[in-house]
Amino acid sequence: MTQTQIRVRRPHWAWFVAGVAFVALVGAAGFRAAPSVLIDPLHNEFGWSTATISTAVSINLLLYGLISPFAAALMERLGMRKVVSGALVLVAAGSGLTVFMTASWQLLLLWGVLVGVGTGSMALTFVATVTSRWFVKHQGLVSGVLTAAGAAGQLVFLPVVAQLATHSGWRTASLAISFTALAVVPLVLIALRDKPSDVGTTAYGATGTEDPIPATSGRTASRALQVLGQASRTGTFWLLAGGFAICGASTNGLIGTHFVPAAHDHGMPTTTAAGLLALVGLFDVIGTIASGWLTDKIDPRYLLGAYYTLRGASLLILPHLFAATTEPPMWAFIVFYGLDWVATVPPTVALCRRVYGHDGPIVFGWVFASHQVGAALAAVGAGLTRDHHGSYDPAWYVAGGLCAAAALMSLRITSHGLDKARTTS
């Protein structure tokens, strides 16, 4: 007689890490979905202007980006698990404490500073760190899936936040976000691992020929600044940063912050507009995952050029689509824009990794910082435009033109430039 041994193949630990990272990113996305539907309730209760409230959003967006490279370096020193857990606690505190605020400076502190630092500590640099440490094969695809987590968070939370704010008040909505962020912390502490060697394995798809992860000095700030100094001497860095700044201005800063109030200006109910923005998140999940798959197969520079061109064209058309009811052209915009929302992230991460090697996650952190600078400027600029002109229309047209410039920047990253940047770094 012979005994047949049936071996059950366990999934690689990298997939568990990616799963936990996805859930954590979804949890942090809750508050980022809130400002667009809370602008009107805060204005109605406190009398704060759109520009004042938008300034709090702008600080949040700015810190969300500027903290990222330092968070990437901090993850090298302390590990992803500690940094992500602390970040979720900050998000919960910043959101929950808003129920006690009585003055606009408190909004700036809580929405702006606390939540900005918290979400920035586990922004897209977290995605870059996870994929760089845990994956050799399917890096682009996993980057797309994790990037889509933010859109999934928007999809889950935005309609809920809108309903709570409309029927139970904005304070209830803020507390719901706070509790959700806290609920993710135990999962991160239990299941997230910092690097493959912690569980006695190697990165998924590793062949043994990859360069080992270099040891770091433990000086977080100097490490992040040193990488910035090296990258900033290459033209590729500035082309990536410039294009990504426009990406932030045309997504988080403009559509993410002002689409709902702009639609409401044309008579559309807030809950309907919030539902449309949530649908953007739904199609973004599809578009970003597809972009990650394409990044593994097509030159990332050409993908960026196409994405920015199509986005700019859609923004030029948007002012003509707003109405009290949702007509077929607006549905078409939602689908089209959703597919393109953050499809730019996987090819940008891939270029940073290809050019700057193990410094790629920190370099992407600085590139992402420019994304949020653009988002912050657009959030304030669109608010001021609305206050002074009574309409958001000029903001849409300016953003459309800037997207054309971003497409040109992406296409100017030549093969020679990539080789030169790799040599310099």
Steps between C-alpha positions, in 0.01 A plus 500: 500500500612849434406806690404808310584820675285794411680826550291811535681795350468800723480846347823697509518730803530798265131462415405523869704818531337644190156413639563671833646801321185522287273498806714761677495728197122463475468596868710812455305599189187567703595845615635598159149436367339725762597862416312521171167420668566692825584838345136612480399373849795679660425817305135487608574443870802722556474748214856429387570588137574240235855634480551456878377141498697431183813627678461222758468250216803658335714460814388138520593436138833680536607306809366180346771542240783665691496238777520215248877488432578525871246226569672279241832555677333442838365169372860402420597577859199393712316272261170529319293352781582768758474790257168390350345431843601842627369662184156343542483624859576855383226479237254380764597778742486775239160391376345426838608823669330714234169451684628734772627784279353849520748711300652478153858466633395172660383377163841589358673313782284186492404460135820657381786399728400186690323322218752630246792350693309178565391434143836620367680244714329219310449664162608354168858468624360215711394338172848552354663354813279191504553422132875567512558277804255219440463463123735442209235349275174690435628824655296714264181304555532506880575873488178546306295295744635678808462840339140408428451451875464875536228501239334203669502695826336791323244265349417350840501815708382787280131401466493402869659828609257694279200319646620543858581868446159562340281306742699480826739796477864538407615409853358150466682463170831608655463254789421215260824567314695513827369165620567337162864610501546365854343168405777435246785544752480150659511335157815694410671410829416131465552428132728759335867404467781737408714286271513141367786395726275564804304188407786300349420552135599713201309749289238354269663405170855548632769298323789570737675737259334817632706759686454473878318778681776730627535578869393849607663737746185542709491876446161540340504867404856502367434182301195655330684826428809319371290307249329824395838665443614215276176474303462876452819505297324304226261643245283190523408585858375847409298372205336238720440749783357765268261260333391353832434848645252555217357154567426602858352834398261336254385220733514540879526877497227574246262210434546332839439822694268708283298270275216459753457873581535586129223257411290638787542850351308371197215363709616141544433354850815445706428130546463453122827682430674295771367184338649606167836565665480155660445353153821672394660292775338183369630545147835614636545158660459346155717759326784491752524122508498497120769769501714287730463206260588721204803640685651151505467487120520855352753782541371701800587831333253439218230399746543826692485705181173334400344528847570871539380582148168323548448650847559853373246456220234377745553797735452748216160344431384468863363858552244434226372182667381628838121504548238445769456143378752245380486480122675238278800728419574534872481123542751468217733748672479310830595172332777652290650715775475220752706266283770768483482630861826364645601275211815717495633347822622153385707636207643777720598251772654277232710785361626594848591139571663450159711814521587527870511137614467445877460875546190481281238506781653812657541668160137420429420656837648829379326470164177434688570806716486708182168328421357629826649849458310516173188366672527756781539791260205382294278452807558858616504646150168341404345620828616856435373476142156400627493779760605775257340390171198310628597204284760225482522514119841674471653235729390217270646669191834576666530139622430369151782708355741392772431134423623558144824635647530190722466275195788682331716471815445125511590450135820704545640232731726340240686171519823701516359693792416179683852364454656829611279519808584142595873574471472820708299335774 
